[in-house]
């Protein structure tokens, strides 16, 4: 029993050692705020999992969006997967140069009360994680 408490104590102490995850600047559109995070937390050359975190300004997590990502202005749009109703949309993309690559995010709002979709596109430079990690 004593060993369990020691293991729990060590686990809790180590979990407090993790640093803050860098995030991009927050952008606003209509009733939404969005920003980007990556896994690994510092964007590297190669495959990175990119997460769009979307919130309503007032009501919490935004789960009624369709999200597409592409790297650069000429890349192919790929749909991000919604992670439950958590307001997180994720997709792995190849980053060729973390200093110069730019992520394009296409948001489409699905509102059953309105017959037409509302859309917008944001850009997020991939070097945000290097700047915030310093």
N, C-alpha and C positions, 0 to 999 in steps of 0.2 A: 504494500500500500504506500509506503514511504517513497518507493521508486517512482510510482505514478505521479506523485506530487512534484518530485524533482524533475521528471521529464516534462510535465506541464509548465513548470516554472521556467525551465530553459527554453521551451518552445515559445512561450510568451515574451521572454526577453529578446530572443532572436527576431521575432516578428516586429518588434519595435525598432529594429536596426535598418529596416528598409527605407530608402529615400522616397521622396515624392515623385510621382510619375509626371514627366513633362507633358504639357498639353499645349495645343495651338491656341492662338487668340480666339476668343469667343465671337461668333458672328450671330447676327439677329436677322430674322425674316418673319414677318407677320407676328404671330404669337409664339414663335419658337426661338430658342437659343441653341446653337450647335457649336461643338468644338471637336477636335481630332486628338486621339491618342494612338500610340503604336505599341506593338509587341514584337521585338524587344522594345523597352521604353525609349531607347535612343535609336533613331532610324539609322539603319546600316545599309550598305550596298548589298543587294540580293532581295530575297523574299522577306516582306514585313507584313504582319497582320495589322491592318488599319481599322480603327474603330471610330465611328461617328457617334457621339453622345448627344442626343437631342432631348430637350426639355421644353415644356410649355413655360411661358414666363410666370404663370400663376399656378397651374394645376398639377405640375409634376412631370413625369416621364411622357415623352411624345412617342406613341406607338402606332400612329396612323399614317406614316410616311412610307413611300417607296424610294429607296436610295440607290443611286448608281455612282460608281467611282471610275475614274480613268486617270492614268498618269500622263500628264502633259496635254497640250491642246489637240493633239492628233491621235491620242490613244483610243482604244476601243472601250466603249462603255460596258461595264460589268455590274450586275446587280449585287448589292451587299445583302447579306442575310440578316434578318431581324432576330435578335436574341430575346425571344419571349416578348413580353410587354414591358421591357425594362428601359426602352428608349435607346438601346444600343444596337447599332448596325455594323456588321464586320465583314471584312473581305481581305484576303491576302493578295498583295500586288508586288511586282518586282520594282525595286528602286535602283536605278542605274547610278545616280549620283545624288547622295543625300543633301549636298550643298546647293544644287541647282534644280532638282526635280520639283515639280509642282503637282499636287493632287487636285483634281477637279472633282467636285461633288455636285451631283444633280439630285435635287430634292423634288419629289412630287407628292402633293398633299391629296389624300383620298378623303373626300367629305361627302357622305351619302346625301346630305341635304342640298348640295350644289351639283348640278349635272356635269360641269366641266372641271377638269383637274387644274390645280394651280401649281406652277413650277418655278424653280429658280436654280441658278448654278453659282457655287462658291468656289474659290481657289484657296488652297492652303499650301504654302511653301513647306517642303519637307525638312528644311533646316531649322524649323522651330525647336526641335528637340535638342539640337546642339547648343542653341542659344540659351534655353532655359536650364540646361544641365550644368552650365558653368557657374 
